[in-house]
Amino acid sequence: MRPLPVVITPAEPSWGLDVAVEFSDRIRVTVVNQSTEPTQILWDECAYVDVDDQSHRVITAEHAKHPLLPQPPSTIAPGSRLQAVLLPLPHPNDRGLDPLVPAKREALLLSPRYVGNPLFTPAGVRDNKLIGREIGLFLVFERSGVKKYVTAKYRISAVGPE
């Protein structure tokens, strides 16, 4: 069984955005702006969707010390790249299953080796109820007052790289 890749639903091709997402112990996002216009990513409107389909606020790693304060948008200049590490914040109604929400990270061992790499489970937990469940990331971009949305989904797998 091969690992399932991260499935990305892109913004309109005319926007010229290439987005890559890696789900590991954190969420790593790379955005390349191939257009001739600056584009902003609106961090406070982005969300992580856990295995129970609950949305979580995401914060960039540089804002981790003050997770409840508003985050300014990041501007991606034409022809440039933005890389960010995101952390999802716990939700009051969490059931304790999600692998990326900080209080639950011990549920799975996560591999950051490449985009689409499966999430590893510890020995003896191969029948974990998370296997086959989806997690996702919802990103919001803005250019000249117009918003576009990108989603990335990943199915949790117990299969390691070959």
SULURHU-V797243 format. One line per field, one symbol per residue. psi: psi as a letter, one per 20 degrees, with the letter a starting at -180 (. if undefined). burial: + if it has 16 or more other ideal C-beta (glycine too) atoms within 10 Angstrom, else -. A space follows every 10 residues. Layout:
psi->???
burial->???
//
This chain:
psi->pqqprpopor rphiikpppp ppocirpppp ppojajqqqq pnhiiqqpoa ijkpqqqqqq hijhhmiiqq pqqppoqpjr qppqpqpqqq qhjqjjhpii pgijhihqpp pkhqpiqqpq qqpikhjpih piqqrrpoqp qpplipqqqp qpqpppqjpr q.
burial->--++-+-+-- +---+++-++ +++++++++- +++-----++ +-+-++++++ +--+-+++++ --+------- +----+---- -+-+++++-+ +-----++++ +--+--++-+ +---++++++ +------+-+ +-+-++++++ +++----+-+ +++++++++- --
//
